Amino acid sequence: MSDPKSVITLLHGAGGAYMHNLIKEYFLQLYDGFGEVGLDVLDDAAVINGVVFTTDSYTVRPIFFKGGDIGRLAVSGTVNDIAMMGGDPIALSLAIVMEEGFPKSDLARIVESIKKTAEEANVHIVTGDTKVMEKNALDKIVINTSGIGVASEELKHNFNVLRKNRNVKHEWLVPMNIRDGDKIIVSGTIGDHAIAILSSREGVGFESNIQSDVTPLNKMMKTVLEVGGVADAKDPTRGGLADLLNDWAEKSGLGIYIRESEIPVKEEVSSAIEFLGLDLLELGNEGKAVLAVSPEMARDVLEALRSTPWGKDANIIGEVRKDIEGVILETVIGGKRLVTRPTGDPVPRIC
Amino acid sequence: MSDPKSVITLLHGAGGAYMHNLIKEYFLQLYDGFGEVGLDVLDDAAVINGVVFTTDSYTVRPIFFKGGDIGRLAVSGTVNDIAMMGGDPIALSLAIVMEEGFPKSDLARIVESIKKTAEEANVHIVTGDTKVMEKNALDKIVINTSGIGVASEELKHNFNVLRKNRNVKHEWLVPMNIRDGDKIIVSGTIGDHAIAILSSREGVGFESNIQSDVTPLNKMMKTVLEVGGVADAKDPTRGGLADLLNDWAEKSGLGIYIRESEIPVKEEVSSAIEFLGLDLLELGNEGKAVLAVSPEMARDVLEALRSTPWGKDANIIGEVRKDIEGVILETVIGGKRLVTRPTGDPVPRIC
């Protein structure tokens, strides 16, 4: 029953190689050539008739965790998918599926958190749906948020700056805009969300005080685009940095070189992953962005990031290089290793 | 554990009084005044900056049923929500949550059906999401589709015609446009979907050859709007005609009078509901529309409906009346009864 050739396994939801193959094999046939950024790009969102459009279902466990809950995650995740395209998120839909017997008090807490997070992101919940499944058919709650956004003035400015440096075909933040020499910037510490989720779970024999980083990043992205010169942005959720950078390498046709010593990571996260034997690069995040920035704008973008509450720990971790293939990590002790797309899932069901 | 005051019950997903109260108590607080048609209207979709936006999660069981499957339902249902606002559906998102162990062959059948139905409706699948839950955390599959659409030329024409007859504030198909004397038209036979679902279930001790009516209705709606004079349209899904008409009565502040003898119903559906003791008015449909039409345009709209493959059995079933309160049904034998919002669910999990 668990042969990944004939049935779906947890690996197919893990944001690594298995999921990408599943998407290519089953869902890519739905692409019919439509959209300025279409289904074929497999990016954070599509762009059609100038509207950025995205969807995500949230199945995180536990539903209340250190630093957040499924409601905050459902708003932040979808807002961020729009923001990572360079879009200005306007409106979200909210579709909730609950099990019979789900406590109304939990629903009230989740809705409260959705309201608060939507206000924080200045995005409007405009439509919704409610379904209930029998107790044995669903565990607790699954939330889907879809979202729409538009191009902002800041995005236009960003591309005016970027165009000084290269030909730009897509005026949205997509991997096809990435060029040799672009700097890779992460907006803050890596791994907080996955470790917070893990330590919020009962019976895993591991505890820490790490809080999830889950937060809407649209205001941070606006500040960055005001500076300009950003070629692409993406949030390292399922699959973490490893999956994200491989995605960029594959779609841009360029190599990426990063330095472990430059990757921001909290002391407690660092000890936790050592203790648990996890790979930092594969851990999911819900309040961080990775940017590919033209080299002459990278310092200014970095400073702008650091001036915001969400990007205080931002750092340049590497660069795009046409002379290498795939993603290469220079380790702290100076060795080099190839970073591949994750095949397993260090912490499942983080979003 | 099943006290509907403190926990969610199946009734809260049933599309009747319990669901409406839940939405009002928990979700309406998310309304912040945004949108031409906002969350407060609780209609099929919202309209924001000229874009129609809607969402639905699909949890139907069985996932393959007589006349359709969860994939066809997920495309049709969301396309119809847009079409019932008078919008022209453009693009859908597709978010799938599966259980571990879900057969890939079933996924392939569902995706195939999604592709076929999307082509039928001329709507594009542009973005998606895939999640996997543990075997004991989800039964089979849940699909969310969200959709966006725009106002069509036909919708403008519809309101040019309607404006001859009344002041129109909303240039979308909403209950606030309904006036005393409007004719109530249903586009075809009622109850097919719910009875098809029921007879597709194992162990219910009931079988019939009724096929679900699940289909995209956007082309039918376009034909109708080309005629003009439609004040509102809505598809009688969960909660059926009973819930839909009560919704209209409540939101328009007018009474609705309908005649049982005029409601189109298939012979086999009629026998089935008699045998099972069900109320036809509470049965869900997935390929039917109910229209409120200005009286002088009603015959033309009816003819236009009947000229389409989806509206062959369309009929005028009653009218809007300011001299009555709520929804009144004139029974076949000439009696009258008040039709209230359903409180139970004759066939749960139909969508």
Contacts between the chains, C-beta under 8 A, distances in Angstrom:
chain1	res1	chain2	res2	distance
A	1	B	101	5.3
A	2	B	100	7.5
A	2	B	101	6.9
A	5	B	104	7.7
A	6	B	103	6.8
A	6	B	104	5.7
A	6	B	105	7.5
A	7	B	100	7.8
A	7	B	101	5.0
A	7	B	102	6.2
A	7	B	103	5.6
A	7	B	104	6.2
A	8	B	98	4.9
A	8	B	99	7.4
A	8	B	100	6.4
A	8	B	101	6.7
A	8	B	102	4.3
A	8	B	103	7.8
A	8	B	104	6.6
A	8	B	107	6.9
A	8	B	132	5.8
A	9	B	100	5.8
A	9	B	101	7.6
A	9	B	132	7.1
A	10	B	100	5.4
A	10	B	132	5.3
A	10	B	134	7.0
A	11	B	132	8.0
A	12	B	98	7.7
A	12	B	130	6.9
A	12	B	132	5.3
A	13	B	98	7.7
A	13	B	130	6.2
A	13	B	131	4.9
A	13	B	132	3.0
A	13	B	133	7.7
A	14	B	132	7.8
A	19	B	130	6.2
A	22	B	130	6.6
A	23	B	128	7.7
A	23	B	130	6.5
A	26	B	104	7.7
A	26	B	107	5.9
A	26	B	108	6.6
A	26	B	111	5.3
A	27	B	94	7.4
A	27	B	111	6.6
A	27	B	128	5.8
A	27	B	130	7.6
A	29	B	111	7.1
A	29	B	115	6.5
A	30	B	94	7.2
A	30	B	111	6.9
A	30	B	114	6.7
A	30	B	115	5.6
A	30	B	118	7.2
A	30	B	125	4.2
A	30	B	128	7.8
A	31	B	125	7.7
A	32	B	119	8.0
A	32	B	124	5.8
A	32	B	125	7.8
A	34	B	91	7.1
A	34	B	124	3.9
A	34	B	126	6.3
A	35	B	91	7.4
A	35	B	124	7.0
A	35	B	126	5.1
A	38	B	126	6.2
A	39	B	125	6.3
A	39	B	126	5.4
A	39	B	127	6.4
A	39	B	128	7.1
A	45	B	127	5.9
A	46	B	91	7.1
A	46	B	93	7.9
A	46	B	126	3.8
A	46	B	127	4.1
A	48	B	90	6.5
A	48	B	91	5.0
A	48	B	124	7.3
A	48	B	126	5.7
A	48	B	148	7.6
A	49	B	90	6.9
A	49	B	150	7.7
A	51	B	51	6.3
A	51	B	148	6.4
A	53	B	91	6.1
A	53	B	93	6.4
A	53	B	126	6.2
A	53	B	127	5.8
A	53	B	148	6.0
A	54	B	93	6.9
A	54	B	127	5.4
A	55	B	93	3.6
A	55	B	94	7.3
A	55	B	95	4.6
A	55	B	127	5.8
A	55	B	128	6.6
A	55	B	129	5.4
A	55	B	144	6.8
A	55	B	146	5.6
A	56	B	95	6.5
A	56	B	129	4.8
A	57	B	95	4.5
A	57	B	96	7.7
A	57	B	97	5.1
A	57	B	129	5.6
A	57	B	131	5.2
A	57	B	142	7.8
A	57	B	144	6.0
A	59	B	97	6.1
A	59	B	131	5.0
A	59	B	133	5.5
A	59	B	137	7.9
A	61	B	137	8.0
A	90	B	48	6.5
A	90	B	49	6.9
A	91	B	34	7.1
A	91	B	35	7.4
A	91	B	46	7.1
A	91	B	48	5.0
A	91	B	53	6.2
A	93	B	46	7.9
A	93	B	53	6.4
A	93	B	54	6.9
A	93	B	55	3.6
A	93	B	146	5.2
A	94	B	27	7.4
A	94	B	30	7.2
A	94	B	55	7.3
A	95	B	55	4.6
A	95	B	56	6.5
A	95	B	57	4.5
A	95	B	144	5.3
A	95	B	146	7.6
A	96	B	57	7.7
A	97	B	57	5.1
A	97	B	59	6.1
A	97	B	142	5.8
A	98	B	8	4.8
A	98	B	12	7.7
A	98	B	13	7.7
A	99	B	8	7.4
A	100	B	2	7.5
A	100	B	7	7.8
A	100	B	8	6.4
A	100	B	9	5.8
A	100	B	10	5.4
A	101	B	1	5.3
A	101	B	2	6.9
A	101	B	7	5.0
A	101	B	8	6.7
A	101	B	9	7.6
A	102	B	7	6.3
A	102	B	8	4.2
A	103	B	6	6.8
A	103	B	7	5.6
A	103	B	8	7.8
A	104	B	5	7.7
A	104	B	6	5.7
A	104	B	7	6.1
A	104	B	8	6.6
A	104	B	26	7.7
A	105	B	6	7.5
A	107	B	8	6.9
A	107	B	26	5.9
A	108	B	26	6.6
A	111	B	26	5.3
A	111	B	27	6.6
A	111	B	29	7.0
A	111	B	30	7.0
A	114	B	30	6.7
A	115	B	29	6.5
A	115	B	30	5.6
A	118	B	30	7.2
A	124	B	32	5.8
A	124	B	34	3.9
A	124	B	35	7.0
A	124	B	48	7.3
A	125	B	30	4.2
A	125	B	31	7.7
A	125	B	32	7.8
A	125	B	39	6.3
A	126	B	34	6.3
A	126	B	35	5.1
A	126	B	38	6.2
A	126	B	39	5.3
A	126	B	46	3.8
A	126	B	48	5.7
A	126	B	53	6.2
A	127	B	39	6.4
A	127	B	45	5.9
A	127	B	46	4.1
A	127	B	53	5.8
A	127	B	54	5.5
A	127	B	55	5.9
A	128	B	23	7.6
A	128	B	27	5.8
A	128	B	30	7.9
A	128	B	39	7.1
A	128	B	55	6.6
A	129	B	55	5.4
A	129	B	56	4.8
A	129	B	57	5.6
A	130	B	12	6.9
A	130	B	13	6.2
A	130	B	19	6.2
A	130	B	22	6.6
A	130	B	23	6.5
A	130	B	27	7.6
A	131	B	13	4.9
A	131	B	57	5.1
A	131	B	59	5.0
A	132	B	8	5.8
A	132	B	9	7.1
A	132	B	10	5.3
A	132	B	11	8.0
A	132	B	12	5.4
A	132	B	13	3.0
A	132	B	14	7.8
A	133	B	13	7.7
A	133	B	59	5.5
A	133	B	139	7.2
A	133	B	142	7.9
A	133	B	349	7.3
A	134	B	10	7.0
A	134	B	139	7.9
A	136	B	139	7.1
A	137	B	59	7.9
A	137	B	61	8.0
A	137	B	138	7.3
A	137	B	139	3.8
A	138	B	137	7.3
A	138	B	138	5.7
A	138	B	139	6.9
A	138	B	142	7.7
A	139	B	133	7.2
A	139	B	134	7.9
A	139	B	136	7.2
A	139	B	137	3.8
A	139	B	138	6.9
A	142	B	57	7.8
A	142	B	97	5.8
A	142	B	133	7.9
A	142	B	138	7.8
A	142	B	142	6.4
A	144	B	55	6.8
A	144	B	57	6.0
A	144	B	95	5.3
A	144	B	144	4.0
A	144	B	146	7.5
A	146	B	55	5.6
A	146	B	93	5.2
A	146	B	95	7.6
A	146	B	144	7.5
A	146	B	146	3.5
A	148	B	48	7.6
A	148	B	51	6.5
A	148	B	53	6.0
A	148	B	148	6.4
A	150	B	49	7.7
A	349	B	133	7.3
A	349	B	134	8.0
